[in-house]
Structures are given as structure tokens and as C-alpha cells.
Amino acid sequence: MSAFARSPKQLGVLIQRHRKQRGLSQTELAGLAGLRQEMLSKLESGQPGTRLSSIYAVLSALDLEMTIQPRTKSSSEDIADLF
């Protein structure tokens, strides 16, 4: 299943969804990714400023990967999510 994340908040929601699907707590996933639970909480809530290396560590712990591709046409609601 692929999903789009066009903002930190959308990425956080996707990470949280996959974490819960795997039955992991924030503490458990943070441990697998070598991070503190507080950092994972910030990432899942969409707070800006998360290091890219932390994002990749979480994606790896969830057995996910990031794909870069041309942007699809989006609605005004998607654009509003960016700001």
C-alpha cells in the first residue's frame, strides 16, 4: 500500500498508523529506531524540525521506505496542509 505525505503532519499520521498496525507502542518503536520516545511523539504529531536521519530510522524500523516522485495534481485542501 502506498500513501502520500506532503507535510510533516501527514507523515506523522502515516508513521503512527503503521506503528499501531504492527502493535507497537511509541516506546517500543523508538527503541527499535534508536530514538527516545519523546522524539517519536514529536514526529507522529507532525512537529517540524525532525532530523531526516531520525525519520529514516523510524521508517527502517517499520520496514518502510521513502519514494520520491513527481507531485500529482492536488486539491486546495492538500496545499493548505502544507502551511
PDB file with one MODEL, atoms N, CA, C and O in Angstrom:
MODEL        1
ATOM      1  N   MET A   1       0.833  -1.165   0.000  1.00  0.00           N
ATOM      2  CA  MET A   1       0.000   0.000   0.000  1.00  0.00           C
ATOM      3  C   MET A   1       0.886   1.240   0.000  1.00  0.00           C
ATOM      4  O   MET A   1       1.779   1.360   0.839  1.00  0.00           O
ATOM      5  N   SER A   2       0.656   2.141  -0.910  1.00  0.00           N
ATOM      6  CA  SER A   2       1.424   3.377  -0.914  1.00  0.00           C
ATOM      7  C   SER A   2       0.544   4.511  -0.412  1.00  0.00           C
ATOM      8  O   SER A   2      -0.681   4.472  -0.533  1.00  0.00           O
ATOM      9  N   ALA A   3       1.186   5.509   0.147  1.00  0.00           N
ATOM     10  CA  ALA A   3       0.467   6.658   0.682  1.00  0.00           C
ATOM     11  C   ALA A   3       1.303   7.903   0.427  1.00  0.00           C
ATOM     12  O   ALA A   3       2.521   7.819   0.268  1.00  0.00           O
ATOM     13  N   PHE A   4       0.660   9.034   0.389  1.00  0.00           N
ATOM     14  CA  PHE A   4       1.336  10.294   0.147  1.00  0.00           C
ATOM     15  C   PHE A   4       1.437  11.077   1.446  1.00  0.00           C
ATOM     16  O   PHE A   4       0.501  11.107   2.245  1.00  0.00           O
ATOM     17  N   ALA A   5       2.571  11.702   1.642  1.00  0.00           N
ATOM     18  CA  ALA A   5       2.762  12.608   2.775  1.00  0.00           C
ATOM     19  C   ALA A   5       3.360  13.885   2.206  1.00  0.00           C
ATOM     20  O   ALA A   5       4.493  13.900   1.725  1.00  0.00           O
ATOM     21  N   ARG A   6       2.578  14.953   2.272  1.00  0.00           N
ATOM     22  CA  ARG A   6       3.024  16.230   1.734  1.00  0.00           C
ATOM     23  C   ARG A   6       3.314  17.249   2.822  1.00  0.00           C
ATOM     24  O   ARG A   6       3.585  18.414   2.531  1.00  0.00           O
ATOM     25  N   SER A   7       3.257  16.819   4.061  1.00  0.00           N
ATOM     26  CA  SER A   7       3.547  17.706   5.180  1.00  0.00           C
ATOM     27  C   SER A   7       4.061  16.866   6.349  1.00  0.00           C
ATOM     28  O   SER A   7       3.850  15.653   6.376  1.00  0.00           O
ATOM     29  N   PRO A   8       4.730  17.494   7.312  1.00  0.00           N
ATOM     30  CA  PRO A   8       5.165  16.739   8.492  1.00  0.00           C
ATOM     31  C   PRO A   8       3.994  16.079   9.212  1.00  0.00           C
ATOM     32  O   PRO A   8       4.127  14.961   9.709  1.00  0.00           O
ATOM     33  N   LYS A   9       2.860  16.749   9.273  1.00  0.00           N
ATOM     34  CA  LYS A   9       1.693  16.184   9.947  1.00  0.00           C
ATOM     35  C   LYS A   9       1.213  14.918   9.250  1.00  0.00           C
ATOM     36  O   LYS A   9       0.909  13.922   9.906  1.00  0.00           O
ATOM     37  N   GLN A  10       1.143  14.953   7.915  1.00  0.00           N
ATOM     38  CA  GLN A  10       0.704  13.771   7.165  1.00  0.00           C
ATOM     39  C   GLN A  10       1.688  12.619   7.346  1.00  0.00           C
ATOM     40  O   GLN A  10       1.271  11.469   7.480  1.00  0.00           O
ATOM     41  N   LEU A  11       2.989  12.911   7.351  1.00  0.00           N
ATOM     42  CA  LEU A  11       3.982  11.873   7.565  1.00  0.00           C
ATOM     43  C   LEU A  11       3.821  11.266   8.955  1.00  0.00           C
ATOM     44  O   LEU A  11       3.908  10.050   9.124  1.00  0.00           O
ATOM     45  N   GLY A  12       3.587  12.117   9.944  1.00  0.00           N
ATOM     46  CA  GLY A  12       3.392  11.630  11.305  1.00  0.00           C
ATOM     47  C   GLY A  12       2.197  10.709  11.429  1.00  0.00           C
ATOM     48  O   GLY A  12       2.262   9.684  12.108  1.00  0.00           O
ATOM     49  N   VAL A  13       1.116  11.070  10.781  1.00  0.00           N
ATOM     50  CA  VAL A  13      -0.093  10.235  10.805  1.00  0.00           C
ATOM     51  C   VAL A  13       0.194   8.872  10.171  1.00  0.00           C
ATOM     52  O   VAL A  13      -0.235   7.842  10.691  1.00  0.00           O
ATOM     53  N   LEU A  14       0.910   8.865   9.063  1.00  0.00           N
ATOM     54  CA  LEU A  14       1.232   7.590   8.403  1.00  0.00           C
ATOM     55  C   LEU A  14       2.127   6.719   9.273  1.00  0.00           C
ATOM     56  O   LEU A  14       1.917   5.509   9.366  1.00  0.00           O
ATOM     57  N   ILE A  15       3.115   7.321   9.906  1.00  0.00           N
ATOM     58  CA  ILE A  15       4.005   6.557  10.784  1.00  0.00           C
ATOM     59  C   ILE A  15       3.214   5.989  11.958  1.00  0.00           C
ATOM     60  O   ILE A  15       3.378   4.822  12.315  1.00  0.00           O
ATOM     61  N   GLN A  16       2.366   6.803  12.551  1.00  0.00           N
ATOM     62  CA  GLN A  16       1.550   6.333  13.672  1.00  0.00           C
ATOM     63  C   GLN A  16       0.641   5.178  13.248  1.00  0.00           C
ATOM     64  O   GLN A  16       0.494   4.198  13.979  1.00  0.00           O
ATOM     65  N   ARG A  17       0.041   5.296  12.081  1.00  0.00           N
ATOM     66  CA  ARG A  17      -0.847   4.243  11.580  1.00  0.00           C
ATOM     67  C   ARG A  17      -0.082   2.923  11.421  1.00  0.00           C
ATOM     68  O   ARG A  17      -0.569   1.873  11.841  1.00  0.00           O
ATOM     69  N   HIS A  18       1.098   2.971  10.827  1.00  0.00           N
ATOM     70  CA  HIS A  18       1.884   1.740  10.628  1.00  0.00           C
ATOM     71  C   HIS A  18       2.369   1.184  11.962  1.00  0.00           C
ATOM     72  O   HIS A  18       2.411  -0.032  12.148  1.00  0.00           O
ATOM     73  N   ARG A  19       2.736   2.064  12.891  1.00  0.00           N
ATOM     74  CA  ARG A  19       3.166   1.600  14.218  1.00  0.00           C
ATOM     75  C   ARG A  19       2.039   0.837  14.905  1.00  0.00           C
ATOM     76  O   ARG A  19       2.257  -0.243  15.454  1.00  0.00           O
ATOM     77  N   LYS A  20       0.847   1.399  14.872  1.00  0.00           N
ATOM     78  CA  LYS A  20      -0.296   0.756  15.521  1.00  0.00           C
ATOM     79  C   LYS A  20      -0.688  -0.543  14.828  1.00  0.00           C
ATOM     80  O   LYS A  20      -1.080  -1.504  15.490  1.00  0.00           O
ATOM     81  N   GLN A  21      -0.583  -0.581  13.488  1.00  0.00           N
ATOM     82  CA  GLN A  21      -0.883  -1.811  12.755  1.00  0.00           C
ATOM     83  C   GLN A  21       0.061  -2.932  13.165  1.00  0.00           C
ATOM     84  O   GLN A  21      -0.312  -4.105  13.133  1.00  0.00           O
ATOM     85  N   ARG A  22       1.268  -2.579  13.546  1.00  0.00           N
ATOM     86  CA  ARG A  22       2.245  -3.591  13.975  1.00  0.00           C
ATOM     87  C   ARG A  22       2.170  -3.877  15.469  1.00  0.00           C
ATOM     88  O   ARG A  22       2.934  -4.686  15.995  1.00  0.00           O
ATOM     89  N   GLY A  23       1.244  -3.208  16.146  1.00  0.00           N
ATOM     90  CA  GLY A  23       1.055  -3.458  17.570  1.00  0.00           C
ATOM     91  C   GLY A  23       2.184  -2.953  18.446  1.00  0.00           C
ATOM     92  O   GLY A  23       2.456  -3.528  19.500  1.00  0.00           O
ATOM     93  N   LEU A  24       2.841  -1.891  18.027  1.00  0.00           N
ATOM     94  CA  LEU A  24       3.961  -1.341  18.781  1.00  0.00           C
ATOM     95  C   LEU A  24       3.550  -0.078  19.528  1.00  0.00           C
ATOM     96  O   LEU A  24       2.758   0.721  19.028  1.00  0.00           O
ATOM     97  N   SER A  25       4.089   0.090  20.714  1.00  0.00           N
ATOM     98  CA  SER A  25       3.922   1.353  21.436  1.00  0.00           C
ATOM     99  C   SER A  25       4.965   2.336  20.904  1.00  0.00           C
ATOM    100  O   SER A  25       5.896   1.945  20.200  1.00  0.00           O
ATOM    101  N   GLN A  26       4.803   3.598  21.241  1.00  0.00           N
ATOM    102  CA  GLN A  26       5.809   4.580  20.845  1.00  0.00           C
ATOM    103  C   GLN A  26       7.166   4.225  21.443  1.00  0.00           C
ATOM    104  O   GLN A  26       8.192   4.354  20.776  1.00  0.00           O
ATOM    105  N   THR A  27       7.175   3.786  22.674  1.00  0.00           N
ATOM    106  CA  THR A  27       8.431   3.419  23.338  1.00  0.00           C
ATOM    107  C   THR A  27       9.114   2.260  22.625  1.00  0.00           C
ATOM    108  O   THR A  27      10.330   2.274  22.433  1.00  0.00           O
ATOM    109  N   GLU A  28       8.332   1.258  22.233  1.00  0.00           N
ATOM    110  CA  GLU A  28       8.906   0.099  21.540  1.00  0.00           C
ATOM    111  C   GLU A  28       9.485   0.500  20.186  1.00  0.00           C
ATOM    112  O   GLU A  28      10.600   0.103  19.849  1.00  0.00           O
ATOM    113  N   LEU A  29       8.738   1.283  19.410  1.00  0.00           N
ATOM    114  CA  LEU A  29       9.235   1.699  18.099  1.00  0.00           C
ATOM    115  C   LEU A  29      10.447   2.604  18.244  1.00  0.00           C
ATOM    116  O   LEU A  29      11.418   2.470  17.499  1.00  0.00           O
ATOM    117  N   ALA A  30      10.396   3.515  19.188  1.00  0.00           N
ATOM    118  CA  ALA A  30      11.543   4.398  19.410  1.00  0.00           C
ATOM    119  C   ALA A  30      12.793   3.566  19.725  1.00  0.00           C
ATOM    120  O   ALA A  30      13.875   3.859  19.216  1.00  0.00           O
ATOM    121  N   GLY A  31      12.649   2.545  20.550  1.00  0.00           N
ATOM    122  CA  GLY A  31      13.777   1.671  20.871  1.00  0.00           C
ATOM    123  C   GLY A  31      14.323   0.967  19.643  1.00  0.00           C
ATOM    124  O   GLY A  31      15.537   0.876  19.465  1.00  0.00           O
ATOM    125  N   LEU A  32      13.436   0.469  18.798  1.00  0.00           N
ATOM    126  CA  LEU A  32      13.871  -0.201  17.564  1.00  0.00           C
ATOM    127  C   LEU A  32      14.609   0.759  16.632  1.00  0.00           C
ATOM    128  O   LEU A  32      15.512   0.356  15.899  1.00  0.00           O
ATOM    129  N   ALA A  33      14.213   2.032  16.668  1.00  0.00           N
ATOM    130  CA  ALA A  33      14.817   3.034  15.791  1.00  0.00           C
ATOM    131  C   ALA A  33      16.019   3.720  16.440  1.00  0.00           C
ATOM    132  O   ALA A  33      16.683   4.534  15.799  1.00  0.00           O
ATOM    133  N   GLY A  34      16.300   3.403  17.690  1.00  0.00           N
ATOM    134  CA  GLY A  34      17.425   4.025  18.385  1.00  0.00           C
ATOM    135  C   GLY A  34      17.149   5.476  18.777  1.00  0.00           C
ATOM    136  O   GLY A  34      18.063   6.299  18.830  1.00  0.00           O
ATOM    137  N   LEU A  35      15.887   5.779  19.050  1.00  0.00           N
ATOM    138  CA  LEU A  35      15.479   7.137  19.406  1.00  0.00           C
ATOM    139  C   LEU A  35      14.803   7.143  20.774  1.00  0.00           C
ATOM    140  O   LEU A  35      14.490   6.091  21.332  1.00  0.00           O
ATOM    141  N   ARG A  36      14.587   8.328  21.295  1.00  0.00           N
ATOM    142  CA  ARG A  36      13.806   8.470  22.524  1.00  0.00           C
ATOM    143  C   ARG A  36      12.326   8.530  22.162  1.00  0.00           C
ATOM    144  O   ARG A  36      11.963   8.965  21.069  1.00  0.00           O
ATOM    145  N   GLN A  37      11.484   8.095  23.082  1.00  0.00           N
ATOM    146  CA  GLN A  37      10.040   8.103  22.856  1.00  0.00           C
ATOM    147  C   GLN A  37       9.551   9.513  22.575  1.00  0.00           C
ATOM    148  O   GLN A  37       8.644   9.702  21.764  1.00  0.00           O
ATOM    149  N   GLU A  38      10.134  10.501  23.227  1.00  0.00           N
ATOM    150  CA  GLU A  38       9.716  11.891  23.028  1.00  0.00           C
ATOM    151  C   GLU A  38       9.909  12.337  21.584  1.00  0.00           C
ATOM    152  O   GLU A  38       9.085  13.074  21.042  1.00  0.00           O
ATOM    153  N   MET A  39      11.006  11.886  20.958  1.00  0.00           N
ATOM    154  CA  MET A  39      11.274  12.236  19.564  1.00  0.00           C
ATOM    155  C   MET A  39      10.230  11.610  18.648  1.00  0.00           C
ATOM    156  O   MET A  39       9.756  12.252  17.711  1.00  0.00           O
ATOM    157  N   LEU A  40       9.877  10.368  18.917  1.00  0.00           N
ATOM    158  CA  LEU A  40       8.854   9.705  18.104  1.00  0.00           C
ATOM    159  C   LEU A  40       7.510  10.400  18.269  1.00  0.00           C
ATOM    160  O   LEU A  40       6.768  10.554  17.299  1.00  0.00           O
ATOM    161  N   SER A  41       7.194  10.817  19.475  1.00  0.00           N
ATOM    162  CA  SER A  41       5.956  11.542  19.718  1.00  0.00           C
ATOM    163  C   SER A  41       5.914  12.836  18.904  1.00  0.00           C
ATOM    164  O   SER A  41       4.884  13.164  18.314  1.00  0.00           O
ATOM    165  N   LYS A  42       7.006  13.559  18.870  1.00  0.00           N
ATOM    166  CA  LYS A  42       7.074  14.795  18.082  1.00  0.00           C
ATOM    167  C   LYS A  42       6.904  14.500  16.599  1.00  0.00           C
ATOM    168  O   LYS A  42       6.207  15.227  15.890  1.00  0.00           O
ATOM    169  N   LEU A  43       7.537  13.441  16.136  1.00  0.00           N
ATOM    170  CA  LEU A  43       7.426  13.062  14.721  1.00  0.00           C
ATOM    171  C   LEU A  43       5.987  12.707  14.376  1.00  0.00           C
ATOM    172  O   LEU A  43       5.467  13.157  13.354  1.00  0.00           O
ATOM    173  N   GLU A  44       5.340  11.908  15.211  1.00  0.00           N
ATOM    174  CA  GLU A  44       3.966  11.494  14.939  1.00  0.00           C
ATOM    175  C   GLU A  44       2.980  12.660  15.012  1.00  0.00           C
ATOM    176  O   GLU A  44       1.944  12.633  14.347  1.00  0.00           O
ATOM    177  N   SER A  45       3.284  13.659  15.793  1.00  0.00           N
ATOM    178  CA  SER A  45       2.376  14.807  15.900  1.00  0.00           C
ATOM    179  C   SER A  45       2.641  15.850  14.817  1.00  0.00           C
ATOM    180  O   SER A  45       1.932  16.852  14.724  1.00  0.00           O
ATOM    181  N   GLY A  46       3.670  15.607  13.996  1.00  0.00           N
ATOM    182  CA  GLY A  46       3.925  16.496  12.868  1.00  0.00           C
ATOM    183  C   GLY A  46       4.704  17.741  13.203  1.00  0.00           C
ATOM    184  O   GLY A  46       4.706  18.696  12.426  1.00  0.00           O
ATOM    185  N   GLN A  47       5.362  17.753  14.336  1.00  0.00           N
ATOM    186  CA  GLN A  47       6.157  18.923  14.685  1.00  0.00           C
ATOM    187  C   GLN A  47       7.344  19.039  13.737  1.00  0.00           C
ATOM    188  O   GLN A  47       8.046  18.056  13.500  1.00  0.00           O
ATOM    189  N   PRO A  48       7.574  20.230  13.194  1.00  0.00           N
ATOM    190  CA  PRO A  48       8.691  20.404  12.272  1.00  0.00           C
ATOM    191  C   PRO A  48      10.028  20.332  13.005  1.00  0.00           C
ATOM    192  O   PRO A  48      10.095  20.477  14.226  1.00  0.00           O
ATOM    193  N   GLY A  49      11.065  20.111  12.248  1.00  0.00           N
ATOM    194  CA  GLY A  49      12.406  20.120  12.813  1.00  0.00           C
ATOM    195  C   GLY A  49      12.982  18.748  13.100  1.00  0.00           C
ATOM    196  O   GLY A  49      14.073  18.657  13.663  1.00  0.00           O
ATOM    197  N   THR A  50      12.300  17.692  12.742  1.00  0.00           N
ATOM    198  CA  THR A  50      12.828  16.344  12.960  1.00  0.00           C
ATOM    199  C   THR A  50      13.956  16.082  11.976  1.00  0.00           C
ATOM    200  O   THR A  50      13.837  16.374  10.786  1.00  0.00           O
ATOM    201  N   ARG A  51      15.031  15.540  12.473  1.00  0.00           N
ATOM    202  CA  ARG A  51      16.173  15.213  11.605  1.00  0.00           C
ATOM    203  C   ARG A  51      15.771  14.139  10.601  1.00  0.00           C
ATOM    204  O   ARG A  51      15.037  13.202  10.915  1.00  0.00           O
ATOM    205  N   LEU A  52      16.268  14.307   9.407  1.00  0.00           N
ATOM    206  CA  LEU A  52      15.980  13.325   8.362  1.00  0.00           C
ATOM    207  C   LEU A  52      16.499  11.945   8.764  1.00  0.00           C
ATOM    208  O   LEU A  52      15.861  10.938   8.459  1.00  0.00           O
ATOM    209  N   SER A  53      17.627  11.884   9.432  1.00  0.00           N
ATOM    210  CA  SER A  53      18.172  10.589   9.862  1.00  0.00           C
ATOM    211  C   SER A  53      17.218   9.895  10.843  1.00  0.00           C
ATOM    212  O   SER A  53      17.119   8.668  10.841  1.00  0.00           O
ATOM    213  N   SER A  54      16.520  10.667  11.674  1.00  0.00           N
ATOM    214  CA  SER A  54      15.549  10.083  12.604  1.00  0.00           C
ATOM    215  C   SER A  54      14.348   9.522  11.844  1.00  0.00           C
ATOM    216  O   SER A  54      13.837   8.451  12.173  1.00  0.00           O
ATOM    217  N   ILE A  55      13.910  10.254  10.834  1.00  0.00           N
ATOM    218  CA  ILE A  55      12.788   9.778  10.016  1.00  0.00           C
ATOM    219  C   ILE A  55      13.160   8.468   9.332  1.00  0.00           C
ATOM    220  O   ILE A  55      12.378   7.518   9.336  1.00  0.00           O
ATOM    221  N   TYR A  56      14.349   8.420   8.749  1.00  0.00           N
ATOM    222  CA  TYR A  56      14.786   7.183   8.087  1.00  0.00           C
ATOM    223  C   TYR A  56      14.916   6.030   9.080  1.00  0.00           C
ATOM    224  O   TYR A  56      14.602   4.891   8.734  1.00  0.00           O
ATOM    225  N   ALA A  57      15.370   6.295  10.302  1.00  0.00           N
ATOM    226  CA  ALA A  57      15.499   5.243  11.307  1.00  0.00           C
ATOM    227  C   ALA A  57      14.128   4.663  11.653  1.00  0.00           C
ATOM    228  O   ALA A  57      13.984   3.449  11.799  1.00  0.00           O
ATOM    229  N   VAL A  58      13.123   5.529  11.785  1.00  0.00           N
ATOM    230  CA  VAL A  58      11.769   5.069  12.095  1.00  0.00           C
ATOM    231  C   VAL A  58      11.195   4.284  10.922  1.00  0.00           C
ATOM    232  O   VAL A  58      10.604   3.221  11.112  1.00  0.00           O
ATOM    233  N   LEU A  59      11.368   4.805   9.713  1.00  0.00           N
ATOM    234  CA  LEU A  59      10.873   4.086   8.531  1.00  0.00           C
ATOM    235  C   LEU A  59      11.512   2.707   8.432  1.00  0.00           C
ATOM    236  O   LEU A  59      10.831   1.726   8.131  1.00  0.00           O
ATOM    237  N   SER A  60      12.807   2.628   8.682  1.00  0.00           N
ATOM    238  CA  SER A  60      13.512   1.346   8.624  1.00  0.00           C
ATOM    239  C   SER A  60      12.983   0.380   9.682  1.00  0.00           C
ATOM    240  O   SER A  60      12.791  -0.805   9.407  1.00  0.00           O
ATOM    241  N   ALA A  61      12.749   0.887  10.888  1.00  0.00           N
ATOM    242  CA  ALA A  61      12.237   0.034  11.970  1.00  0.00           C
ATOM    243  C   ALA A  61      10.844  -0.501  11.646  1.00  0.00           C
ATOM    244  O   ALA A  61      10.460  -1.572  12.116  1.00  0.00           O
ATOM    245  N   LEU A  62      10.091   0.250  10.841  1.00  0.00           N
ATOM    246  CA  LEU A  62       8.756  -0.193  10.432  1.00  0.00           C
ATOM    247  C   LEU A  62       8.783  -0.958   9.107  1.00  0.00           C
ATOM    248  O   LEU A  62       7.737  -1.337   8.582  1.00  0.00           O
ATOM    249  N   ASP A  63       9.980  -1.179   8.574  1.00  0.00           N
ATOM    250  CA  ASP A  63      10.156  -1.852   7.285  1.00  0.00           C
ATOM    251  C   ASP A  63       9.442  -1.084   6.164  1.00  0.00           C
ATOM    252  O   ASP A  63       8.780  -1.669   5.306  1.00  0.00           O
ATOM    253  N   LEU A  64       9.599   0.246   6.203  1.00  0.00           N
ATOM    254  CA  LEU A  64       9.029   1.127   5.180  1.00  0.00           C
ATOM    255  C   LEU A  64      10.166   1.851   4.468  1.00  0.00           C
ATOM    256  O   LEU A  64      11.291   1.900   4.964  1.00  0.00           O
ATOM    257  N   GLU A  65       9.865   2.401   3.321  1.00  0.00           N
ATOM    258  CA  GLU A  65      10.856   3.193   2.601  1.00  0.00           C
ATOM    259  C   GLU A  65      10.182   4.424   2.013  1.00  0.00           C
ATOM    260  O   GLU A  65       8.968   4.461   1.812  1.00  0.00           O
ATOM    261  N   MET A  66      11.002   5.424   1.747  1.00  0.00           N
ATOM    262  CA  MET A  66      10.502   6.664   1.170  1.00  0.00           C
ATOM    263  C   MET A  66      10.783   6.636  -0.334  1.00  0.00           C
ATOM    264  O   MET A  66      11.867   6.250  -0.770  1.00  0.00           O
ATOM    265  N   THR A  67       9.804   7.042  -1.099  1.00  0.00           N
ATOM    266  CA  THR A  67       9.946   7.125  -2.550  1.00  0.00           C
ATOM    267  C   THR A  67       9.732   8.567  -2.963  1.00  0.00           C
ATOM    268  O   THR A  67       8.793   9.221  -2.509  1.00  0.00           O
ATOM    269  N   ILE A  68      10.601   9.057  -3.821  1.00  0.00           N
ATOM    270  CA  ILE A  68      10.468  10.421  -4.335  1.00  0.00           C
ATOM    271  C   ILE A  68       9.973  10.318  -5.770  1.00  0.00           C
ATOM    272  O   ILE A  68      10.540   9.592  -6.586  1.00  0.00           O
ATOM    273  N   GLN A  69       8.911  11.052  -6.065  1.00  0.00           N
ATOM    274  CA  GLN A  69       8.338  11.027  -7.406  1.00  0.00           C
ATOM    275  C   GLN A  69       7.722  12.384  -7.704  1.00  0.00           C
ATOM    276  O   GLN A  69       7.502  13.179  -6.791  1.00  0.00           O
ATOM    277  N   PRO A  70       7.443  12.655  -8.971  1.00  0.00           N
ATOM    278  CA  PRO A  70       6.799  13.929  -9.306  1.00  0.00           C
ATOM    279  C   PRO A  70       5.471  14.061  -8.564  1.00  0.00           C
ATOM    280  O   PRO A  70       4.751  13.083  -8.366  1.00  0.00           O
ATOM    281  N   ARG A  71       5.179  15.246  -8.177  1.00  0.00           N
ATOM    282  CA  ARG A  71       3.950  15.534  -7.438  1.00  0.00           C
ATOM    283  C   ARG A  71       2.741  15.368  -8.343  1.00  0.00           C
ATOM    284  O   ARG A  71       2.754  15.796  -9.497  1.00  0.00           O
ATOM    285  N   THR A  72       1.709  14.753  -7.819  1.00  0.00           N
ATOM    286  CA  THR A  72       0.451  14.618  -8.542  1.00  0.00           C
ATOM    287  C   THR A  72      -0.357  15.894  -8.348  1.00  0.00           C
ATOM    288  O   THR A  72      -0.068  16.697  -7.462  1.00  0.00           O
ATOM    289  N   LYS A  73      -1.348  16.065  -9.168  1.00  0.00           N
ATOM    290  CA  LYS A  73      -2.223  17.218  -9.006  1.00  0.00           C
ATOM    291  C   LYS A  73      -2.886  17.112  -7.646  1.00  0.00           C
ATOM    292  O   LYS A  73      -3.318  16.034  -7.237  1.00  0.00           O
ATOM    293  N   SER A  74      -2.964  18.230  -6.953  1.00  0.00           N
ATOM    294  CA  SER A  74      -3.555  18.197  -5.616  1.00  0.00           C
ATOM    295  C   SER A  74      -4.674  19.218  -5.507  1.00  0.00           C
ATOM    296  O   SER A  74      -4.789  20.153  -6.299  1.00  0.00           O
ATOM    297  N   SER A  75      -5.477  18.998  -4.506  1.00  0.00           N
ATOM    298  CA  SER A  75      -6.592  19.908  -4.256  1.00  0.00           C
ATOM    299  C   SER A  75      -6.119  21.068  -3.391  1.00  0.00           C
ATOM    300  O   SER A  75      -5.008  21.041  -2.862  1.00  0.00           O
ATOM    301  N   SER A  76      -6.945  22.063  -3.251  1.00  0.00           N
ATOM    302  CA  SER A  76      -6.591  23.196  -2.400  1.00  0.00           C
ATOM    303  C   SER A  76      -6.456  22.777  -0.946  1.00  0.00           C
ATOM    304  O   SER A  76      -5.704  23.401  -0.197  1.00  0.00           O
ATOM    305  N   GLU A  77      -7.173  21.723  -0.526  1.00  0.00           N
ATOM    306  CA  GLU A  77      -7.052  21.219   0.841  1.00  0.00           C
ATOM    307  C   GLU A  77      -5.663  20.650   1.083  1.00  0.00           C
ATOM    308  O   GLU A  77      -5.087  20.860   2.151  1.00  0.00           O
ATOM    309  N   ASP A  78      -5.108  19.922   0.093  1.00  0.00           N
ATOM    310  CA  ASP A  78      -3.750  19.387   0.238  1.00  0.00           C
ATOM    311  C   ASP A  78      -2.744  20.509   0.379  1.00  0.00           C
ATOM    312  O   ASP A  78      -1.821  20.422   1.189  1.00  0.00           O
ATOM    313  N   ILE A  79      -2.913  21.547  -0.392  1.00  0.00           N
ATOM    314  CA  ILE A  79      -1.990  22.679  -0.338  1.00  0.00           C
ATOM    315  C   ILE A  79      -2.103  23.369   1.016  1.00  0.00           C
ATOM    316  O   ILE A  79      -1.092  23.786   1.581  1.00  0.00           O
ATOM    317  N   ALA A  80      -3.299  23.492   1.537  1.00  0.00           N
ATOM    318  CA  ALA A  80      -3.496  24.112   2.841  1.00  0.00           C
ATOM    319  C   ALA A  80      -2.784  23.334   3.940  1.00  0.00           C
ATOM    320  O   ALA A  80      -2.329  23.933   4.915  1.00  0.00           O
ATOM    321  N   ASP A  81      -2.675  22.004   3.806  1.00  0.00           N
ATOM    322  CA  ASP A  81      -1.994  21.185   4.798  1.00  0.00           C
ATOM    323  C   ASP A  81      -0.519  21.525   4.890  1.00  0.00           C
ATOM    324  O   ASP A  81       0.105  21.272   5.921  1.00  0.00           O
ATOM    325  N   LEU A  82       0.052  22.090   3.843  1.00  0.00           N
ATOM    326  CA  LEU A  82       1.468  22.419   3.859  1.00  0.00           C
ATOM    327  C   LEU A  82       1.778  23.631   4.731  1.00  0.00           C
ATOM    328  O   LEU A  82       2.913  23.810   5.173  1.00  0.00           O
ATOM    329  N   PHE A  83       0.773  24.457   4.975  1.00  0.00           N
ATOM    330  CA  PHE A  83       1.022  25.716   5.695  1.00  0.00           C
ATOM    331  C   PHE A  83       0.395  25.759   7.029  1.00  0.00           C
ATOM    332  O   PHE A  83       0.524  26.755   7.740  1.00  0.00           O
TER     333      PHE A  83
ENDMDL
END
